[in-house]
Amino acid sequence: MSEKQVIQDNPQEHQEQELGDVTVSKEVVAIIAAQEAIKIKGVVGISSGYRSKSTNVLSRKDLAKGVEVWMKPGEAAITISIITAYEVGIFKVAEEVQRRVKDAVYAMTGLEVLKVNINVQGVKFKEETKKIRKEKKEKQEKQKETAK
C-alpha cells in the first residue's frame, strides 16, 4: 500500500477548472487519530503497540507511533493501541475512540474509514494515572523553562 493517499475530487462539481490532486500521508492520518483518541475520557495514553511489546505511555510528540494506518484509494483502516483507566469501562472507552477517530479522520481528510481497531495494551489504576499526569505536567514545565 502506498505511503500517500490521493483523494479524488468529484469531476462534475468543477467542470470549468481542474484543481489537481490532494494527497494525505499515513502519518497525517495517524496523527489525527492519535490526537482524537487521547482527548477521550478514560484513555490514559497511547502505547507503541505489539511491535515493542511495551505498555509504556508514549509522549505527546510520539503518539502517532501507537497508530497503524492502512490505506487504499479513498479508504483507510486504523489500529490504535491504547492504555485505559481502570475506573472507566474499557468497552465504552474503546467504542468512543472508534467513533470519534472515524469521524475526525473523515472530517479532516475525506477518507472513508473502513474500521478502527482498538488494542487495549494496559490498564492503569487511579494512583498510576495521577502519577503519569504529574510526570507529564513536570516534563511540560521543564520544556517551557528550557525554551525560554
Backbone as a chain_set.jsonl record, in Angstrom:
{"seq": "MSEKQVIQDNPQEHQEQELGDVTVSKEVVAIIAAQEAIKIKGVVGISSGYRSKSTNVLSRKDLAKGVEVWMKPGEAAITISIITAYEVGIFKVAEEVQRRVKDAVYAMTGLEVLKVNINVQGVKFKEETKKIRKEKKEKQEKQKETAK", "coords": {"N": [[0.833, -1.182, 0.0], [0.386, 2.292, -0.611], [2.357, 5.077, 0.599], [1.222, 7.539, 0.588], [-1.994, 8.959, 0.07], [-4.251, 9.517, -2.525], [-6.83, 11.71, -2.817], [-9.718, 11.733, -4.553], [-11.379, 14.197, -6.405], [-14.731, 15.21, -7.075], [-15.444, 15.145, -10.393], [-17.583, 16.353, -11.741], [-18.395, 18.507, -10.208], [-16.538, 20.55, -10.605], [-16.296, 21.384, -13.4], [-15.323, 23.433, -14.997], [-12.698, 24.005, -14.197], [-9.747, 22.263, -13.437], [-8.387, 21.426, -10.417], [-6.435, 19.816, -9.337], [-4.76, 17.137, -7.514], [-5.22, 15.991, -4.135], [-3.157, 14.9, -1.606], [-2.81, 12.724, 1.159], [-0.812, 11.725, 3.768], [0.038, 8.625, 5.427], [1.075, 9.159, 7.909], [-0.092, 11.587, 8.616], [-2.774, 10.85, 8.908], [-2.434, 9.094, 11.042], [-1.588, 10.867, 13.058], [-3.862, 12.498, 13.341], [-5.695, 10.564, 14.25], [-4.471, 9.733, 16.662], [-4.378, 12.129, 18.168], [-7.092, 12.626, 18.476], [-7.891, 10.377, 19.906], [-6.591, 10.594, 22.427], [-7.997, 12.607, 23.636], [-10.225, 11.559, 24.755], [-12.154, 10.719, 27.558], [-10.965, 8.458, 29.899], [-9.005, 7.337, 28.38], [-5.796, 6.847, 29.066], [-3.413, 6.996, 27.769], [-1.448, 6.452, 24.778], [0.059, 3.549, 23.557], [3.047, 2.004, 22.205], [2.264, -0.272, 20.998], [1.96, -3.668, 19.704], [4.363, -4.072, 18.443], [6.569, -3.295, 20.01], [6.118, -4.647, 22.299], [5.538, -3.371, 24.655], [4.003, -1.559, 27.292], [4.258, 1.077, 27.783], [3.411, 4.512, 28.135], [3.249, 6.651, 25.428], [5.034, 9.658, 24.65], [3.706, 12.951, 24.018], [4.69, 13.946, 21.561], [5.314, 11.625, 20.238], [3.006, 10.188, 19.779], [1.775, 9.223, 17.404], [3.188, 6.943, 16.82], [1.928, 4.861, 18.019], [-0.122, 4.196, 16.411], [-1.377, 2.472, 13.659], [-1.769, 2.622, 10.171], [-3.563, 1.674, 7.341], [-3.934, 2.078, 3.918], [-5.936, 2.536, 0.983], [-7.106, 3.596, -2.255], [-9.056, 6.322, -1.435], [-9.843, 5.243, 1.001], [-9.351, 4.11, 4.409], [-7.923, 2.146, 7.037], [-7.566, 1.757, 10.491], [-5.511, 1.095, 13.31], [-5.264, 1.349, 16.744], [-3.316, 1.451, 19.643], [-4.096, 1.528, 22.919], [-3.988, 2.715, 26.339], [-5.955, 2.309, 29.1], [-7.93, 3.845, 31.745], [-8.585, 2.288, 34.831], [-10.91, 2.842, 36.206], [-12.862, 3.504, 34.392], [-15.153, 2.122, 32.07], [-13.8, -0.225, 29.932], [-14.754, -1.206, 27.437], [-16.669, 0.743, 26.693], [-15.023, 2.986, 26.475], [-13.333, 2.164, 24.365], [-15.21, 1.934, 22.258], [-15.994, 4.62, 22.035], [-13.577, 5.79, 21.26], [-13.283, 4.546, 18.752], [-15.512, 5.59, 17.34], [-15.122, 8.428, 17.454], [-12.569, 8.763, 16.322], [-12.966, 7.774, 13.739], [-14.867, 9.642, 12.774], [-13.372, 12.058, 12.979], [-11.136, 11.628, 11.266], [-12.427, 11.295, 8.813], [-13.709, 13.815, 8.601], [-11.505, 15.553, 8.429], [-9.929, 14.628, 6.319], [-11.464, 13.45, 4.332], [-11.348, 10.814, 3.757], [-12.801, 7.587, 3.641], [-13.288, 5.784, 6.485], [-12.797, 2.554, 7.021], [-12.548, 0.799, 9.182], [-11.818, 0.971, 12.698], [-9.598, -0.364, 14.653], [-9.112, -1.296, 18.005], [-6.605, -1.809, 20.294], [-6.316, -2.698, 23.49], [-3.793, -2.133, 25.474], [-3.07, -1.945, 28.078], [-4.025, -1.312, 31.508], [-4.451, 1.279, 33.734], [-4.362, 2.074, 37.148], [-6.004, 4.34, 39.434], [-4.049, 5.664, 41.045], [-1.715, 5.271, 39.528], [-2.43, 6.598, 37.204], [-2.656, 9.249, 38.105], [0.023, 9.675, 38.759], [1.269, 9.458, 36.238], [0.091, 11.65, 34.902], [1.089, 13.714, 36.497], [3.85, 13.453, 36.02], [3.882, 14.041, 33.269], [3.041, 16.71, 33.329], [5.159, 17.885, 34.757], [7.245, 17.438, 32.935], [6.374, 19.024, 30.796], [6.481, 21.57, 31.978], [9.224, 21.745, 32.45], [10.156, 21.714, 29.832], [9.121, 24.127, 28.923], [10.578, 25.905, 30.481], [13.21, 25.456, 29.566], [12.916, 26.303, 26.994], [12.818, 29.022, 27.143]], "CA": [[0.0, 0.0, 0.0], [1.185, 3.497, -0.769], [2.587, 5.915, 1.765], [0.333, 8.697, 0.49], [-3.288, 8.638, -0.485], [-4.822, 10.541, -3.381], [-8.27, 11.864, -2.617], [-10.273, 12.163, -5.821], [-12.411, 15.205, -6.366], [-15.853, 14.922, -7.964], [-15.169, 15.916, -11.602], [-18.765, 17.092, -12.188], [-18.509, 19.74, -9.437], [-15.611, 21.566, -11.091], [-16.07, 21.107, -14.81], [-14.594, 24.506, -15.657], [-11.294, 24.107, -13.828], [-9.166, 21.14, -12.698], [-7.519, 21.989, -9.387], [-5.344, 18.904, -9.036], [-4.987, 16.099, -6.513], [-4.85, 16.223, -2.748], [-2.623, 13.67, -1.032], [-2.727, 12.686, 2.61], [0.089, 10.641, 4.131], [-0.349, 7.761, 6.546], [1.492, 9.823, 9.136], [-1.094, 12.599, 8.942], [-3.943, 10.113, 9.415], [-2.054, 8.586, 12.367], [-1.576, 11.992, 13.99], [-5.263, 12.864, 13.588], [-6.284, 9.505, 15.077], [-3.86, 9.768, 17.999], [-4.813, 13.342, 18.868], [-8.504, 12.467, 18.831], [-8.003, 9.311, 20.907], [-6.168, 10.996, 23.771], [-8.971, 13.552, 24.181], [-11.37, 10.829, 25.291], [-12.088, 10.376, 28.977], [-10.708, 7.039, 30.102], [-7.769, 6.989, 27.674], [-4.649, 7.366, 29.806], [-2.393, 7.3, 26.784], [-1.283, 5.548, 23.643], [1.316, 2.8, 23.669], [3.636, 1.708, 20.9], [1.595, -1.435, 20.421], [2.542, -5.01, 19.719], [5.719, -4.093, 17.895], [7.603, -3.203, 21.038], [5.678, -5.45, 23.444], [5.646, -2.484, 25.791], [2.781, -0.828, 27.59], [4.612, 2.426, 28.197], [2.654, 5.588, 27.524], [4.085, 7.442, 24.539], [4.984, 11.107, 24.865], [2.811, 13.649, 23.093], [5.294, 14.082, 20.231], [5.45, 10.302, 19.63], [1.72, 9.5, 19.817], [1.456, 8.553, 16.143], [3.865, 5.643, 16.782], [0.996, 3.87, 18.538], [-1.221, 4.081, 15.454], [-1.039, 1.9, 12.358], [-2.743, 3.022, 9.161], [-3.53, 1.003, 6.041], [-4.707, 2.907, 3.004], [-6.097, 2.288, -0.44], [-7.751, 4.799, -2.785], [-10.24, 6.85, -0.792], [-10.216, 4.492, 2.2], [-8.302, 3.865, 5.4], [-8.211, 1.307, 8.201], [-6.686, 2.265, 11.538], [-5.384, 0.334, 14.545], [-4.687, 2.187, 17.797], [-3.013, 0.758, 20.899], [-4.347, 2.481, 23.997], [-3.964, 2.326, 27.747], [-7.158, 2.906, 29.68], [-8.043, 3.983, 33.194], [-9.338, 1.182, 35.407], [-12.185, 3.322, 36.724], [-13.797, 3.723, 33.295], [-15.409, 0.884, 31.336], [-12.901, -0.384, 28.786], [-15.512, -1.353, 26.2], [-17.251, 2.045, 26.333], [-13.922, 3.846, 26.036], [-12.917, 1.692, 23.041], [-16.255, 2.327, 21.304], [-15.922, 6.067, 21.858], [-12.379, 6.037, 20.45], [-13.596, 4.139, 17.382], [-16.459, 6.528, 16.741], [-14.56, 9.774, 17.309], [-11.453, 8.724, 15.374], [-13.564, 7.625, 12.404], [-15.463, 10.927, 12.403], [-12.329, 13.074, 12.825], [-10.347, 11.356, 10.054], [-13.28, 11.605, 7.66], [-13.927, 15.261, 8.537], [-10.287, 16.284, 8.084], [-9.269, 14.152, 5.106], [-12.419, 12.959, 3.34], [-11.168, 9.374, 3.576], [-13.761, 6.718, 4.3], [-12.594, 4.926, 7.438], [-13.476, 1.263, 6.992], [-12.6, 0.283, 10.55], [-10.856, 1.457, 13.676], [-9.332, -1.437, 15.61], [-8.545, -0.81, 19.258], [-5.878, -2.78, 21.113], [-6.121, -2.194, 24.844], [-2.494, -2.684, 25.856], [-2.862, -1.905, 29.515], [-4.992, -0.613, 32.344], [-3.784, 1.982, 34.824], [-5.203, 2.371, 38.297], [-6.103, 5.763, 39.738], [-2.766, 6.177, 41.534], [-0.778, 5.292, 38.403], [-2.894, 7.638, 36.294], [-2.242, 10.529, 38.689], [1.479, 9.755, 38.647], [1.577, 9.715, 34.827], [-0.294, 13.034, 34.61], [2.027, 14.59, 37.206], [5.111, 13.399, 35.281], [3.695, 14.771, 32.019], [2.987, 18.132, 33.657], [6.518, 18.292, 35.107], [8.016, 17.473, 31.692], [5.953, 20.202, 30.038], [7.018, 22.75, 32.654], [10.665, 21.752, 32.234], [10.369, 22.096, 28.441], [8.841, 25.561, 28.826], [11.715, 26.619, 31.082], [14.382, 25.347, 28.695], [12.629, 27.025, 25.754], [12.946, 30.474, 27.385]], "C": [[0.879, 1.247, 0.0], [1.312, 4.281, 0.526], [1.664, 7.127, 1.764], [-0.93, 8.277, -0.237], [-3.781, 9.799, -1.332], [-6.319, 10.553, -3.141], [-8.831, 12.453, -3.905], [-11.392, 13.173, -5.604], [-13.515, 14.793, -7.335], [-15.695, 15.77, -9.224], [-16.368, 16.74, -12.07], [-18.904, 18.418, -11.44], [-17.676, 20.867, -10.029], [-15.281, 21.334, -12.561], [-15.21, 22.175, -15.472], [-13.094, 24.442, -15.402], [-10.856, 22.876, -13.039], [-8.171, 21.718, -11.706], [-6.338, 21.097, -9.059], [-5.724, 17.92, -7.949], [-4.593, 16.585, -5.126], [-4.34, 14.891, -2.206], [-2.53, 13.821, 0.483], [-1.847, 11.498, 2.983], [-0.479, 9.821, 5.285], [-0.039, 8.436, 7.875], [0.474, 10.873, 9.573], [-2.338, 11.933, 9.522], [-3.647, 9.6, 10.826], [-2.069, 9.695, 13.414], [-3.003, 12.418, 14.34], [-5.9, 11.855, 14.536], [-5.76, 9.562, 16.508], [-4.348, 10.971, 18.796], [-6.269, 13.23, 19.303], [-8.662, 11.45, 19.962], [-7.645, 9.795, 22.307], [-7.098, 12.022, 24.413], [-10.081, 12.841, 24.965], [-11.144, 10.442, 26.744], [-11.938, 8.861, 29.107], [-9.489, 6.543, 29.344], [-6.629, 7.669, 28.419], [-3.554, 7.773, 28.83], [-2.412, 6.293, 25.666], [0.056, 4.855, 23.826], [1.817, 2.474, 22.271], [3.148, 0.387, 20.325], [2.384, -2.719, 20.513], [3.987, -5.044, 19.269], [6.789, -4.088, 18.969], [7.292, -4.053, 22.267], [5.806, -4.662, 24.743], [4.317, -1.79, 26.03], [3.097, 0.56, 28.128], [3.771, 3.445, 27.452], [3.614, 6.427, 26.686], [3.957, 8.924, 24.875], [4.126, 11.744, 23.778], [3.395, 13.746, 21.687], [5.412, 12.732, 19.504], [4.131, 9.534, 19.532], [1.413, 8.696, 18.558], [2.144, 7.193, 16.017], [2.987, 4.522, 17.313], [-0.191, 3.636, 17.624], [-0.692, 3.492, 14.148], [-2.149, 2.243, 11.382], [-2.497, 2.227, 7.886], [-4.432, 1.8, 5.124], [-4.79, 2.286, 1.621], [-6.93, 3.447, -0.964], [-9.071, 5.161, -2.09], [-10.636, 6.198, 0.519], [-9.02, 4.327, 3.134], [-8.832, 2.912, 6.459], [-7.148, 1.658, 9.235], [-6.681, 1.309, 12.72], [-4.653, 1.213, 15.555], [-4.488, 1.34, 19.043], [-3.128, 1.758, 22.032], [-4.14, 1.85, 25.365], [-5.138, 3.053, 28.387], [-7.043, 3.03, 31.188], [-8.93, 2.843, 33.699], [-10.756, 1.604, 35.773], [-13.257, 3.491, 35.645], [-13.958, 2.41, 32.533], [-14.602, 0.797, 30.054], [-13.683, -0.431, 27.472], [-16.109, -0.026, 25.744], [-16.183, 3.007, 25.824], [-13.501, 3.458, 24.618], [-13.932, 2.086, 21.964], [-16.2, 3.822, 21.004], [-14.706, 6.443, 21.02], [-12.675, 5.697, 18.99], [-14.459, 5.185, 16.681], [-15.81, 7.887, 16.457], [-13.391, 9.819, 16.332], [-11.99, 8.631, 13.947], [-14.118, 8.96, 11.918], [-14.396, 11.985, 12.132], [-11.523, 12.87, 11.546], [-11.164, 11.683, 8.809], [-13.437, 13.125, 7.493], [-12.691, 16.008, 8.042], [-9.683, 15.87, 6.751], [-10.23, 13.744, 3.991], [-12.286, 11.47, 3.071], [-12.279, 8.616, 4.292], [-12.968, 5.778, 5.208], [-13.382, 3.622, 7.535], [-13.618, 0.661, 8.382], [-11.531, 0.949, 11.397], [-10.714, 0.349, 14.71], [-8.675, -0.851, 16.846], [-7.877, -1.982, 19.974], [-5.663, -2.144, 22.48], [-4.873, -2.889, 25.385], [-2.262, -2.708, 27.357], [-3.974, -1.138, 30.198], [-4.214, 0.019, 33.49], [-4.792, 2.265, 35.925], [-5.094, 3.843, 38.627], [-4.757, 6.363, 40.159], [-1.754, 6.29, 40.392], [-1.136, 6.401, 37.426], [-2.483, 9.005, 36.801], [-0.744, 10.741, 38.537], [1.887, 10.104, 37.21], [1.263, 11.16, 34.475], [0.664, 14.019, 35.261], [3.365, 14.63, 36.466], [5.019, 14.176, 33.973], [3.731, 16.271, 32.268], [4.38, 18.658, 33.981], [7.391, 18.394, 33.865], [7.682, 18.717, 30.88], [6.504, 21.476, 30.648], [8.515, 22.876, 32.421], [10.98, 22.19, 30.8], [10.12, 23.583, 28.237], [10.0, 26.377, 29.368], [12.931, 26.59, 30.189], [14.176, 26.104, 27.393], [12.831, 28.529, 25.913], [14.352, 30.964, 27.182]], "O": [[1.981, 1.243, 0.549], [0.482, 4.164, 1.427], [1.358, 7.678, 2.822], [-0.923, 7.354, -1.052], [-3.73, 10.948, -0.895], [-6.987, 9.525, -3.25], [-8.454, 13.557, -4.3], [-12.239, 13.009, -4.726], [-13.25, 14.096, -8.315], [-15.798, 16.994, -9.149], [-16.174, 17.751, -12.745], [-19.475, 19.365, -11.981], [-18.077, 22.029, -9.957], [-14.124, 21.114, -12.919], [-14.453, 21.879, -16.397], [-12.301, 24.783, -16.28], [-11.52, 22.488, -12.078], [-7.23, 22.411, -12.09], [-5.329, 21.582, -8.547], [-6.874, 17.875, -7.513], [-3.75, 17.469, -4.97], [-5.014, 13.869, -2.333], [-2.217, 14.89, 1.007], [-2.114, 10.376, 2.552], [-1.36, 10.273, 6.016], [-0.79, 8.306, 8.842], [0.209, 11.027, 10.765], [-2.889, 12.403, 10.517], [-4.507, 9.664, 11.704], [-2.518, 9.478, 14.539], [-3.311, 12.67, 15.505], [-6.562, 12.232, 15.503], [-6.534, 9.449, 17.459], [-4.693, 10.842, 19.971], [-6.633, 13.692, 20.385], [-9.474, 11.644, 20.867], [-8.322, 9.444, 23.274], [-6.997, 12.278, 25.612], [-10.79, 13.471, 25.749], [-10.095, 9.914, 27.113], [-12.686, 8.091, 28.505], [-8.985, 5.455, 29.624], [-6.503, 8.894, 28.41], [-2.857, 8.767, 29.037], [-3.264, 5.407, 25.606], [1.052, 5.475, 24.198], [1.104, 2.646, 21.283], [3.596, -0.02, 19.253], [3.335, -2.844, 21.285], [4.749, -5.929, 19.658], [7.795, -4.789, 18.858], [8.118, -4.162, 23.173], [6.138, -5.214, 25.791], [3.592, -1.472, 25.087], [2.292, 1.149, 28.849], [3.456, 3.262, 26.276], [4.66, 6.86, 27.17], [2.907, 9.384, 25.326], [3.859, 11.131, 22.744], [2.653, 13.636, 20.712], [5.591, 12.702, 18.286], [4.14, 8.341, 19.23], [0.849, 7.604, 18.642], [1.734, 6.372, 15.197], [3.276, 3.349, 17.078], [-1.152, 2.965, 17.999], [0.311, 3.955, 13.604], [-3.33, 2.167, 11.722], [-1.365, 2.123, 7.413], [-5.55, 2.158, 5.491], [-3.87, 1.617, 1.152], [-7.428, 4.232, -0.156], [-10.053, 4.42, -2.148], [-11.661, 6.557, 1.099], [-7.861, 4.392, 2.723], [-10.03, 2.876, 6.741], [-5.977, 1.836, 8.9], [-7.724, 0.772, 13.093], [-3.58, 1.748, 15.277], [-5.383, 0.6, 19.451], [-2.36, 2.717, 22.107], [-4.12, 0.629, 25.519], [-5.291, 4.264, 28.232], [-6.187, 2.413, 31.822], [-9.915, 2.486, 33.053], [-11.692, 0.813, 35.662], [-14.44, 3.608, 35.966], [-12.99, 1.668, 32.372], [-14.715, 1.662, 29.185], [-13.312, 0.233, 26.505], [-16.066, 0.302, 24.558], [-16.406, 3.749, 24.866], [-13.331, 4.327, 23.763], [-13.548, 2.523, 20.88], [-16.342, 4.236, 19.854], [-14.794, 7.321, 20.162], [-12.352, 6.477, 18.094], [-14.16, 5.605, 15.563], [-15.935, 8.426, 15.358], [-13.233, 10.792, 15.595], [-11.515, 9.333, 13.054], [-13.869, 9.364, 10.782], [-14.501, 12.731, 11.159], [-11.255, 13.829, 10.822], [-10.651, 12.28, 7.863], [-13.314, 13.652, 6.387], [-12.816, 16.993, 7.314], [-8.997, 16.668, 6.111], [-9.838, 13.701, 2.824], [-13.022, 10.917, 2.253], [-12.654, 8.962, 5.412], [-12.079, 5.063, 4.745], [-14.494, 3.593, 8.064], [-14.653, 0.092, 8.727], [-10.504, 1.417, 10.905], [-11.598, 0.147, 15.542], [-7.783, -0.009, 16.744], [-8.503, -3.011, 20.227], [-4.92, -1.171, 22.612], [-4.898, -4.076, 25.711], [-1.372, -3.402, 27.849], [-4.751, -0.421, 29.567], [-3.408, -0.646, 34.14], [-5.932, 2.647, 35.66], [-4.187, 4.523, 38.148], [-4.373, 7.435, 39.691], [-1.025, 7.278, 40.296], [-0.254, 7.067, 36.882], [-2.012, 9.838, 36.026], [-0.292, 11.843, 38.226], [2.755, 10.951, 36.998], [2.066, 11.83, 33.826], [1.016, 15.037, 34.664], [3.952, 15.699, 36.297], [5.954, 14.885, 33.602], [4.365, 17.018, 31.524], [4.752, 19.746, 33.541], [8.19, 19.322, 33.743], [8.568, 19.382, 30.344], [6.947, 22.369, 29.926], [9.025, 23.978, 32.217], [11.934, 22.932, 30.565], [10.827, 24.231, 27.465], [10.368, 27.406, 28.801], [13.624, 27.599, 30.062], [15.146, 26.507, 26.75], [12.997, 29.236, 24.92], [14.62, 32.154, 27.346]]}, "num_chains": 1, "name": "protein.A"}
